[in-house]
Amino acid sequence: MAEAFLENEDAIREVVQKFEACHYAPEEFTHTHHLTVACWYLCTLDRPEAFICMRSGLKRFIAHYGKQGYHETITRFWVELLAAYLEDLPAEMSLVSKVDCAVERYGSKQILFSYYTRERVMSDAAKQDWIAPDLQSIGASQNILPADKVEI
């Protein structure tokens, strides 16, 4: 497995706390940080609560910096994709390993476009409300985790 993005659960918790308190500058809060926060919520809350926390956190973060840009479909897509992935991992797997595996697998934002056409996901309707993928369903391309990726 590649070197861990975060070395322990406290480091993951710190990323979440800094996000929730808007202590990251917008350019510091990378895709990897987004994934980390979403994984934390999904591993510590039920799926609906995790989505609500991610949505409200992103809206608060964006508003804190006086920006526009919250996107409902993209937020829900990543939460749903990560939830499907995390559900397939061994229950006894550590949180750090789960986050590392998710970051390794979904580290590219471009994955979105294997599920959505650009036109569909960038539409005003998709920014405002959830629109289902038009290229493949979420969970359709989940692969079994290789044994060497499991750390307990």
Secondary structure, DSSP 4 states (H G I P E B T S, - for coil): -PPPSSSSHHHHHHHHHHHHTT-S-TTTS-HHHHHHHHHHHHHHS-HHHHHHHHHHHHHHHHHHTT-----HHHHHHHHHHHHHHHHTS-TTS-HHHHHHHHHHHH--GGGGGGTS-HHHHTSHHHHHS----SSS-TTTT--PPPGGG---
